Amino acid sequence: MPDSGGRLSIDGLVRAIGRYDRIALAVLGMAVVIIAAARFVRIRSQLGDAEVHWGMNVQLGVTFSGALVLIVTTVAAYLALAR
């Protein structure tokens, strides 16, 4: 919905995104739990080995953590400014 300045209204955008944000965050949370459980099982099975195991996908873990921090920060800022 354009306002008098011809720009899209932020309220229209928030309503459009707000329909799916809870579902997206729930799915993201479930994905984090599944990934963490899989990594836990893999690392636990490697603890008793005498062989040295190098960390796998460290960059992926750091990138994923950074993305989660960005998402949480954005949602927290939105909630703080929405009131």
N, C-alpha and C positions, 0 to 999 in steps of 0.2 A: 504494500500500500504506500504509494508516494505521498509525502507530506507537502506542504506548501512550497518547500524548496526543491521539490522534484526528487528527493532522495528516498530510499526505502526506509520505512519506519523500523526502528530497532525492536519495537514491541512485536511486530509481525515476525521478525526473524527469531526472536526468543520463543514465541509460541510454536513456531515450526520445529525448532530444535528441541524444545521442551517435551514434545510428544515422545521422543525416543531416547532421551538422555538417561532415564532410569534403567531402561532395558539395556542400553549399551554399557553402562557402568556395572550392572549386575553380571553381564556376560564377561566383561573384562575381569571382574573379581573372580569369577569361576575359572577363567583361563589362568589367572595367577596362581590360584590354589592347585590346579591340576599340574602346572609346570613345576611348582615348588615340590609337590608330592613326588613327581617323577624324578626330579633331581635328588631328593632326599633318599629315595630307594636306591638310585644308582650310586650315590656317594657312600651310603651305608654298606652296600655290598663290596665296595672297594677298600673299606677301612682295614679289614683283616689281611689283605694281600701284602706280601713282602715287596711286590713290584711298585715302582714309583709311578703314580698317575698324575699327569699334568692336567691343569684346569682346561676344560673345554668350553668354548663359546663365551669367554670372559667378556669380549667386546659386545656380544649380543646381550648379555646380562646387564652390563653397564648402560647400554642404549635403552633397553627396556625399562630399567629403573629410572633413567632420565625422563623417558616419556611419561611414566607414571607420576613423577614429581611435577612435570608440566601440567598434566591433566588435573591433579589434585589442587595445585596452586591456582589454576584457572577457575575451577569450580568454587574454591574458597573465596577468591576475589569477587567472583560474580555474586555469590551469596552475601558477602559483606557489603557490596555496593548496591544490591537490590533493595535493601531495607531503607 
